[in-house]
């Protein structure tokens, strides 16, 4: 029993230190935090993936449990799989886009650190949306701006972490960082465009093959 309790305490301490305190430390001291993140291996892939999973779950919960003053969606319109694709797709596209651009711009970070950095940037987004979802159920219509302010702060801090993450991970200056972000956005749009084209092509091929299958099946039945 003591061993089980000790493991539980150790796990809770790990959650406190690595899932809550260290990302908060990065948020307050981004340059020092991302330096430890990269140089001393404080960043962990598992925690980054956990932030992505929490973001997916939170987006699904927001769809259903946000207060009516900020939520005019129909629960029947919820597509959980689509939420998974949106979040994971956004993280992967941004990571690949940044990796491809910084490879050309002599960035020092490899794909692993870029991916983890993007995942850790979700930390303020998670807290802002969690607080916003809870508050949305007690705010009056006249107080909706408070909700929007909290969500806006979450997005701003996520971008703030991404900005300093690029500076620290790739060891860039201010100008090179801004240029990298611009080209990362362009690369992400190109990846999305190509992805949509490929998806559309596969859909047409599938539709064509399915029509052939139906015709063959109908002829065999006749």
C-alpha positions, 0 to 999 in steps of 0.5 A: 500500500505504501508503494502505491501511495508513493507512486501516486505522490510521485506521479502527482508531483510530476504533473505539478512540476512538468505539466503545470509549473514548467510550462508556466515558467516558460510563459513567464520567462520564455527565453530562459524556459525554452533554453532549458526546454532544449538544452537541458531536455526539460521538454517532453514529447509525451507532455506535448502530446498530452497538451494536444489531446487536452486541446481536442477534448476541451474543444469538444467540451466547449461545443457542448458545455459553453454557456448560451450567451457565447454558444449558438451551435447545435450539439447535433453539429458536433463532429468529434473526429473533425475536432481531432483532425483540426487540432492534430492537423494544425499542430503537424502542419505548423511543425512541418512548415516551420521545420521546412523553412528553418532548414533553409534558414539555418535554424538550430532546432530539429523537428522533434523540438519544433513539434514539442515547442508548438505543443507547449504553446497550447498551454495558455490556450488550454487555460484560457478556454477552460476558464472561458468555458466555466465563466460563460455559464455564469456571465450575463449577455452584457458581460460577454466581452469578458469571455472574449477578452479571456479567449483573446488573451489565450490566443495572444499568449499562444502566439507570444510563446510561439514567437519566443520559441522560434527565437530560442529553439533556432537561435534567431534574432528578432528580424530573422524570427519575424521573417521565419514566421512569415514564411512558416505561414506561407509554407503552412498555406501551401501544405494545406492547399496541396493536402486539399488537392490530394484529398480531393483527388483521392475522393474522385478516385474512390468515387470512380472505383466505387462506380466500377464496383457497383456496375460489376456487381449489378451485372453479376446480379443480372 
